[in-house]
Amino acid sequence: MNQNRILLAIFIIIILSSCAKDEKKISNIQESSQDLEMVVAYKEAYKALIDNDPYFAAKKFLEAELLFPQSDWAPRSALMASYSYYLQNYYTEALFNLERYIKTYPNDKNLSYAHYLIAMCYYETIEDEKRDSAPLLKAKDKFSFILKNYPNTDFALDAKFKIDLIEDIIASKEMYLGRHYIKKGKWIAAINRFKKVIEEHDQTIFVEEAIHRLVEINYKLGLLEESQKYAKLLGYNYLSSEWYEKSYKVFNKDYEKQKIQTVKKEKKGVIQKFKSLFD
């Protein structure tokens, strides 16, 4: 996940670099006690982030936002606080603050980044195929939102890549469940899982195995025409696949028998030669 954080950091650097340009703006703020407190809070937050103390940085960025809520610094502070939470893996806090930011500052120029950071918070909590799929689906929805609404951004390019990875993970979950149902003898449930992989995740690496499993199950259930249909589909698209070879063996039992007999003959020949040494 280091590359993800690098991409986020690049954008944050862009935001932070504007801080230097805006120092004159800060100095021109009317020097009321509240304004000065905001400036101090923001600078402390900025320094804490640079010094690798994101927890304190988040606290001070939120403080800066509250002290000067009508300025351009408010949405920036809210976004920086969310990023600080993200850095320390406080995804719940980051998500809460990002949703608040979007509602509070719906016209801010950095909305695309906020949506991307939300997607990344969900993406970072994705686990293996045996765990909860909620983060998977939420991350996919948010990345899809970015592709649709911000297609010409760097975030869209990464969102497309992340969606492909998520599709593989979702397909792997379906395969895991399908194999589980096979072990339990729940054939219809297994069929539904493998069909879902073929119909909804046909660009993933699991589609070949899913087709083969349908060949196996339908053959086992005596549904030969259905089994042959999937075998032809597998052969047409993945003729050189190991899964096609396995499906071929389902209909050609002699293939394996012939292979076994050949091996036995070879072993017998070796034994005969070995015995001849003692004749």
C-alpha positions as MATLAB code, in Angstrom:
seq = 'MNQNRILLAIFIIIILSSCAKDEKKISNIQESSQDLEMVVAYKEAYKALIDNDPYFAAKKFLEAELLFPQSDWAPRSALMASYSYYLQNYYTEALFNLERYIKTYPNDKNLSYAHYLIAMCYYETIEDEKRDSAPLLKAKDKFSFILKNYPNTDFALDAKFKIDLIEDIIASKEMYLGRHYIKKGKWIAAINRFKKVIEEHDQTIFVEEAIHRLVEINYKLGLLEESQKYAKLLGYNYLSSEWYEKSYKVFNKDYEKQKIQTVKKEKKGVIQKFKSLFD';
ca = [
       0.000    0.000    0.000;
       3.044    2.328    0.041;
       2.365    3.485   -3.531;
      -1.132    4.553   -2.496;
       0.255    6.714    0.274;
       2.837    8.209   -2.096;
       0.089    9.287   -4.502;
      -1.873   10.849   -1.657;
       1.247   12.523   -0.323;
       1.979   14.112   -3.707;
      -1.376   15.843   -3.675;
      -0.948   16.917   -0.085;
       2.450   18.388   -0.970;
       0.685   20.464   -3.627;
      -1.743   21.743   -1.013;
       1.018   22.376    1.487;
       3.204   24.139   -1.075;
       0.466   26.696   -1.481;
       0.868   27.419    2.213;
       4.173   29.129    1.518;
       2.583   31.254   -1.203;
      -0.220   32.180    1.138;
       1.955   33.229    4.063;
       1.552   36.830    2.934;
      -2.223   36.336    3.029;
      -1.938   35.065    6.568;
       0.117   38.073    7.593;
      -2.498   40.379    6.073;
      -5.347   38.869    8.098;
      -6.767   41.361   10.520;
      -4.892   40.731   13.702;
      -7.771   39.931   15.988;
      -7.073   37.418   18.701;
      -9.200   34.799   16.913;
      -7.370   35.296   13.603;
      -4.016   34.994   15.272;
      -5.089   31.804   17.010;
      -6.083   30.339   13.658;
      -2.712   31.189   12.130;
      -0.867   29.697   15.075;
      -3.003   26.534   15.034;
      -2.512   25.976   11.307;
       1.241   26.514   11.504;
       1.493   24.125   14.450;
      -0.512   21.531   12.531;
       1.655   21.958    9.452;
       4.839   21.577   11.486;
       3.479   18.503   13.290;
       2.682   16.834    9.965;
       6.177   17.548    8.652;
       7.622   16.204   11.931;
       5.666   12.957   11.510;
       3.143   13.564   14.280;
      -0.159   13.149   12.378;
      -2.328   12.745   15.469;
      -1.402   16.168   16.846;
      -1.561   17.595   13.320;
      -5.171   16.408   12.893;
      -6.158   18.003   16.184;
      -4.584   21.354   15.271;
      -5.959   21.406   11.717;
      -9.476   20.928   13.072;
      -8.815   23.666   15.593;
      -7.720   26.008   12.790;
     -10.900   25.238   10.833;
     -13.137   26.058   13.793;
     -11.306   29.312   14.525;
     -11.708   30.725   11.022;
     -14.682   28.857    9.424;
     -15.463   31.442    6.719;
     -12.003   31.583    5.165;
     -10.368   29.577    2.385;
      -8.263   27.985    5.088;
     -11.243   26.204    6.641;
     -11.841   23.564    3.930;
      -8.101   23.111    3.526;
      -7.728   22.548    7.252;
     -10.583   20.018    7.284;
      -9.023   18.110    4.396;
      -5.584   18.162    5.984;
      -7.060   16.835    9.227;
      -8.620   13.932    7.299;
      -5.324   13.173    5.634;
      -3.593   13.223    9.013;
      -6.091   10.683   10.350;
      -5.547    8.531    7.269;
      -1.781    8.528    7.804;
      -2.151    6.964   11.237;
      -4.735    4.412   10.026;
      -7.634    6.065   11.858;
      -9.941    5.333    8.957;
     -13.199    5.781   10.871;
     -12.185    9.278   11.965;
     -10.911   10.118    8.494;
     -14.156    8.960    6.848;
     -16.326   10.889    9.290;
     -14.334   14.049    8.739;
     -14.285   13.650    4.948;
     -18.061   13.198    4.754;
     -18.452   16.301    6.901;
     -16.045   18.199    4.649;
     -18.050   17.278    1.510;
     -21.322   18.440    3.095;
     -19.827   21.605    4.542;
     -17.773   22.671    1.507;
     -19.646   21.250   -1.543;
     -17.983   23.723   -3.942;
     -14.414   23.391   -2.765;
     -11.837   22.892   -5.519;
     -10.344   19.817   -3.814;
     -13.502   17.685   -3.744;
     -11.997   15.100   -6.098;
      -9.211   14.476   -3.625;
     -11.708   14.082   -0.768;
     -13.646   11.418   -2.679;
     -10.414    9.652   -3.566;
      -9.284    9.648    0.057;
     -12.656    8.150    1.085;
     -12.144    5.374   -1.457;
      -8.646    4.769   -0.133;
      -9.897    4.518    3.459;
     -12.203    1.685    2.397;
      -9.526    0.141    0.175;
      -6.982    0.031    3.003;
      -9.379   -2.031    5.136;
      -9.927   -4.755    2.510;
      -8.921   -8.190    3.784;
      -8.793  -11.652    2.227;
     -11.662  -13.498    0.533;
     -12.852  -15.038    3.796;
     -13.645  -11.712    5.454;
     -16.362   -9.071    5.245;
     -16.952   -7.810    1.692;
     -18.452   -4.441    2.735;
     -15.177   -2.452    2.363;
     -14.688   -4.026   -1.075;
     -18.046   -2.866   -2.369;
     -17.779    0.588   -0.816;
     -14.302    1.121   -2.254;
     -15.469   -0.036   -5.692;
     -18.485    2.293   -5.622;
     -16.359    5.280   -4.649;
     -13.647    4.569   -7.229;
     -16.391    4.210   -9.862;
     -17.788    7.568   -8.720;
     -14.360    9.134   -9.275;
     -14.087    7.648  -12.771;
     -17.496    9.017  -13.687;
     -17.234   12.473  -12.133;
     -13.506   13.231  -12.339;
     -12.370   11.309  -15.456;
      -9.496   13.633  -16.360;
      -7.682   13.551  -13.044;
      -4.727   11.495  -11.849;
      -7.116    9.986   -9.312;
      -9.202    8.517  -12.143;
      -6.203    6.655  -13.536;
      -5.465    5.059  -10.193;
      -9.176    4.416   -9.568;
      -9.347    2.302  -12.759;
      -6.367    0.257  -11.592;
      -7.879   -0.205   -8.112;
     -11.233   -1.314   -9.543;
      -9.483   -4.063  -11.524;
      -7.793   -5.281   -8.345;
     -11.074   -5.178   -6.450;
     -12.797   -7.202   -9.193;
     -10.184   -9.924   -8.710;
     -10.731   -9.942   -4.956;
     -14.531  -10.091   -5.318;
     -14.198  -12.954   -7.813;
     -11.868  -14.781   -5.433;
     -14.528  -14.513   -2.709;
     -17.115  -16.035   -5.033;
     -14.707  -18.852   -5.913;
     -13.967  -19.491   -2.251;
     -17.678  -19.796   -1.482;
     -18.279  -21.955   -4.545;
     -15.543  -24.409   -3.535;
     -16.958  -24.439    0.004;
     -20.405  -25.387   -1.316;
     -18.866  -28.173   -3.421;
     -17.338  -29.696   -0.288;
     -20.745  -29.506    1.412;
     -22.513  -31.036   -1.592;
     -24.623  -27.906   -2.098;
     -24.505  -28.045   -5.875;
     -27.045  -25.332   -6.756;
     -25.422  -22.814   -4.412;
     -22.021  -23.643   -5.912;
     -23.346  -23.283   -9.470;
     -24.763  -19.846   -8.674;
     -21.415  -18.651   -7.317;
     -19.450  -19.845  -10.347;
     -22.027  -18.405  -12.757;
     -21.687  -15.063  -11.011;
     -17.943  -15.090  -11.664;
     -18.532  -15.780  -15.372;
     -21.289  -13.217  -15.801;
     -20.044  -10.363  -13.604;
     -16.277  -10.856  -13.328;
     -15.346  -12.291  -16.724;
     -12.170  -10.190  -16.967;
     -10.630  -11.679  -13.847;
      -8.106  -14.496  -13.514;
     -10.735  -16.800  -11.982;
     -13.079  -17.154  -14.932;
     -11.328  -20.240  -16.362;
     -11.619  -22.207  -13.140;
     -15.225  -21.068  -12.695;
     -16.169  -22.505  -16.112;
     -14.380  -25.773  -15.326;
     -16.229  -26.110  -12.015;
     -19.508  -25.769  -13.909;
     -18.379  -28.543  -16.245;
     -17.626  -30.773  -13.255;
     -20.793  -30.091  -11.284;
     -23.197  -30.413  -14.210;
     -21.521  -33.656  -15.281;
     -21.805  -34.979  -11.737;
     -25.519  -34.089  -11.687;
     -26.095  -35.865  -14.999;
     -26.727  -32.625  -16.901;
     -24.472  -33.626  -19.787;
     -25.648  -31.061  -22.328;
     -25.120  -28.248  -19.823;
     -21.721  -29.647  -18.921;
     -20.710  -29.914  -22.581;
     -21.857  -26.347  -23.184;
     -19.426  -25.029  -20.579;
     -16.660  -27.348  -21.794;
     -17.035  -25.903  -25.314;
     -16.993  -22.392  -23.878;
     -13.780  -23.165  -22.027;
     -12.212  -24.805  -25.069;
     -13.147  -21.932  -27.385;
     -11.700  -19.252  -25.125;
      -8.975  -21.056  -23.188;
      -7.897  -24.031  -25.283;
      -4.361  -24.117  -23.860;
      -5.524  -23.670  -20.267;
      -4.832  -26.275  -17.574;
      -8.529  -25.976  -16.679;
      -9.520  -27.020  -20.200;
      -7.333  -30.100  -19.865;
      -9.113  -30.957  -16.613;
     -12.506  -30.469  -18.260;
     -11.366  -32.636  -21.173;
     -10.631  -35.427  -18.711;
     -14.185  -35.206  -17.338;
     -15.543  -36.406  -20.701;
     -12.596  -38.581  -21.632;
     -11.925  -40.918  -18.765;
      -9.728  -43.066  -21.039;
      -7.282  -40.148  -21.184;
      -6.279  -40.696  -17.580;
      -6.497  -44.509  -17.800;
      -4.260  -44.568  -20.826;
      -1.789  -42.331  -19.040;
      -1.782  -44.628  -15.983;
      -1.354  -47.783  -18.114;
       1.587  -46.220  -19.924;
       3.278  -45.458  -16.630;
       2.664  -49.023  -15.398;
       4.192  -50.498  -18.544;
       7.256  -48.338  -18.153;
       7.674  -49.437  -14.526;
       7.192  -53.088  -15.499;
       9.880  -52.752  -18.140;
      12.298  -51.365  -15.600;
      11.548  -54.268  -13.205;
      12.136  -56.842  -15.966;
      15.472  -55.272  -16.807;
      16.415  -55.220  -13.140;
      15.558  -58.932  -12.755;
      17.623  -59.857  -15.806;
      20.756  -58.801  -13.991;
      20.340  -61.797  -11.651;
      19.475  -64.380  -14.313;
];
